[in-house]
Amino acid sequence: GEDVEQSLFLSVREGDSSVINCTYTDSSSTYLYWYKQEPGAGLQLLTYIFSNMDMKQDQRLTVLLNKKDKHLSLRIADTQTGDSAIYFCAETPGGSYIPTFGRGTSLIVHP
Amino acid sequence: DGGITQSPKYLFRKEGQNVTLSCEQNLNHDAMYWYRQDPGQGLRLIYYSQIVNDFQKGDIAEGYSVSREKKESFPLTVTSAQKNPTAFYLCASSIHRGSSNQPQHFGDGTRLSIL
């Protein structure tokens, strides 16, 4: 079955880059998403990448996709304290519109 | 502004009581979903609905029920059969058009606790 794996925690210093990693198992994935969840709130879509792309950049966010290794990463440049949140990776298998979510990575940004 | 509204933000349930969580969207989305979130567990799908008057069980439907009488509304009832209902509940919606990019849009959640 489908599975999406993420590490649970990441701690970085303010101003550094953060890289959050995700691996998935379904080779038929079409779209892959990154969501951000702040405390006590719902998930906010940050960015997405289609499976025929290798990279997508959106301001401070860079998404890299290695389809051969089924590895997705989210890089946040110049990380700020406001970036502290839980980040979820999600993939939509081919032929389905229901995403599979990872367990989320808690990003802690310290001064 | 279009969006998803969940209410109430906090809810308390007594033993043997059913409670209903509200979810309303004005995005004109076809599909709606309910997720349960527990610490460190990510999101688990409870129920989902692709169109009005139709819905399917997700991975953890036992002890829950839903209805979809209107496109905009997808209420979730947590029944007394759900023995461990304490969690954060998230409602989401998405366009349902073939295999196009269909990211989910989320409400701000309802936190349910046992009295």
Interface residues (C-beta under 8 A of the other chain):
Chain A: L8 T30 Y31 Y33 Y35 G40 A41 G42 L43 Q44 L45 Y48 F50 F88 T92 G94 G95 Y97 I98 P99 F101 G102 R103 G104
Chain B: I4 Q6 A31 Y33 G40 Q41 G42 L43 L45 Y48 L90 A92 S94 H96 S99 N101 Q102 P103 Q104 H105 F106 G107 D108 G109 R111
